[in-house]
């Protein structure tokens, strides 16, 4: 890859990154009011599910030593191991 191609790719990456950031900021602002009601409702569902027992779903890891399972029913994280 030539130096000019490298500079062009770097510019494309920076522009794409800026567009993605702009989109995320727009989405966060657009969803702010909705999330004020949505998040507590999801938390209440997850609490109800925890009371009767989560259903172990898929395994995830952050690559930094923490891992967990998601509940197949409510999406809560469960059996969290922070690598301690």
N, C-alpha and C positions, 0 to 999 in steps of 0.2 A: 504494500500500500504506500503510495507516495505521501509526502508531507502535505500536499494540497488536499488529497483525499482525506487524510486524517483530520485536517482542520475543518473540512466540509462536514465530516461525520460528527465531529465535536459540536459544531454549530447546530446541526440537525438535532442532536441529543439535547442540547440546551433549550432549543425552541420547543421540542416535544415535552420536556420536563416542565417548562413554564406553562404550556397549555394544560398539562395534567394538573398542575398545582392550581391554576385558575379554575378548572372544572371542579376540583375537590372543594375549594373555598366556596364556590357558588352553591354546590350541593349542600354543604354544611349550613350555609345561611338559609337556603330554601327549606331545609328540613328542621330548622331549629325549633319552630313552634310545634310541629308534628311530634318531634322527639320528646318534648316535655310531657306528652301524654303517652306516647308509645313505650318509652323506656320503663316507666313504672308498671305499665300493664304487663310487659314481658317479664319483669322481675316478679310480679305477683304470680304469673303462671309458673315460673320456675320454682317459686317457693311452694306452690301447691304440689308440683311434681316431686320436689324433694321430700315433702311430707309423706308421700306414698311410696317413694323410692324411684330414683332415676333409672333409666334403661340405658345400659352402657352401649355407646355407639363407637364412632371412629376415633382412632388414636391420633394425637397431634404432638408435635414437639417444636420448640422455638429454635432448636439448634444450639442453644446456649446452656443446656443442661436441664431445662424444665420440660415436663411432658404431662399430658393429661388426656382424658377421654371426654367426648361430648355426649350428652344425653340425646338419644334418638328421638325423644318426644318433645322436649322443650328447648334443647340447644344449649343448656347450661354446661359449663365445664365441671367435670367431676374427677375424683381420684387424681388430684393435682399433686405432682411430685416436683418440687422446686430444686431438686438435686442436692438438698441439704443432708 
